Structure formats: C-alpha cells, structure tokens
Amino acid sequence: RLLRVDIEQTQGDLPAFALPLRIVADGQERTFWLREKKATFFLELERRPGWVCVDPELSVPGSLRIEESIDSRIKKAKADTHYYCRVLAIRSLSQPTEQVLTALEEIALNDKNWSVSSEALRALGKIGTGAAFSSIKKVISHPNPKVRRAAAEALGNFRTKEAFETLAALIETEKSYYVRAAAAKSLGKTKREEAFDVLLRLTTVKSHNDVIAAGSVEALGELGQEKCVHPLLEATSSKRSDQVRRAASQALSRYTGNESVRTRLEELTKDRDFAVRMAAIRAIADAGERRLLAALD
C-alpha cells in the first residue's frame, strides 16, 4: 500500500534545483520537496492506483519520461481531472490496437473538453490505420466546430481516395469557415491529383479573415504539383488580402526550382507588409534555396 516515487534531476553538471513536485494517485495527492539530484518518496494508498499523475499543473520546468501500462494510460486519459496529465496520456497512445483505438474514439466523441477531444483526434491521425480513419470520420458531425476542425486536420494524415472524398464533401456541407479551411489544408496533404480543382475554386471564396482562401492557398503548397505555381503567384498579388498573400508566400517554398518563383520570392522580401516579408524569408529558408542567399543578405 505504498507508492514509491524515484526522482532524478538530470541537468548534467548543474547543481540540484529545489523544487516542489506534486504527485496525484487515485485522487490522493501530496507535494514532495526535491532538494537533491536523486530522491525517493513514498505515498500511502488504500489500493494499487489506476494511474499516477506527476506535476499536474505543469509547474516544474523540465521534461518527464513516463513509463506505464496501456491500461493506466487509457484510465488517465479518460478519468483524470488534470488537463496536462490527460494530454500526455493521450499523446502516448500510439499503438494501433483495438483497445487504444476504441478509447481514443470514445474520448473524441464524448469528452466534455473540446481540446481533449482534439488531442484524441490528433492521436488517431498519427496512428494512421484504416480503423483510425473510420474513428475520425465518425467525429465529422460532432456538435462542437472546434472538434470538427480537429477531425478535419487529422484527416490530412491519410492519402486515400476515401479521405479525399470525405474532405471534399465536408468543404461543401460544413457551416464553419474555420472547419472548411482546415479541410482545405488537409486536402492538400492528401497529395491527390483531383484535389487541385477543388482547391483552385476555394482560393477566391470569401470568408471571415479570408481563412478559406488562405487555407486553400496553403494547401496548394502542400499539394506539390507544378500546376499550382501559377495560382500561387497570382495569390501574392497586391490585389489579394494580406492573409492570402502571406499564405501564398510561404507556400512558394515548395516550388523554388521554378525561376519565376525565385524571382517573386526575392521581390516579396521587400514587400510593404511585414508578415509577407517574413513569410517569404521563411519560404527561402525552408526550401534551403542557395540561389536566394543574396536576397537574405
């Protein structure tokens, strides 16, 4: 009936930090003071804990390596009251097993905290199997638009025809501008040839903060097809909104093998809009384009 906690500070030659560390186990908690690099503490419990939550408020600077069973992670992800520990548990669930997939789907569909549901969707996207895709697809009709947005983002991990069709349909039926923008970005990540026509049409759709047009322009960068160059160059025009121009400038990083793109990026490093200049600089850096080093100088 004792929980043993072994703590080691691993900051090399630096001296030990004096730190308060909270440990929570099945609702019981205690704060231990660390004053040495290695320490062992004990917490009395009535029974073996279903899970243990270390530093639940993320109050100690540093990183944790947590080793625990799948059952413990799932219990923590579902039932812990501390957001940070739930997020860490969800992010550690990367095994494509039925047990993990069922738990992540349940959290995504039913959790009261939209950000926790979003974390579960991101985990399903990273797992990337057909079963994970089916779980994400079930969340597309979730009542919270922030959860639907996370589902749209998670679908960008799949390059199947079904993923393309799901995202294309979502763009047509979804009411939220931001969910549609997320779906557009994911459409580009599918790398599907047929995504080009859908995205090209979206580059002129009006929405709040031009999020749909900007998202589709960003997706054209992800698509990686040479025919995307012309609409991207057009999207950097001073006639377009700053949001679209910034997205287009960054998206050009995929196409710096094209001389027209290199010329335009060099021009954009002197643009009137600060964020456009920054986007052009990031594009040059991301591409590792040595022929534009003079522009950076």
Disulfide bonds with the S-S distance in Angstrom:
Cys53-Cys85 1.87
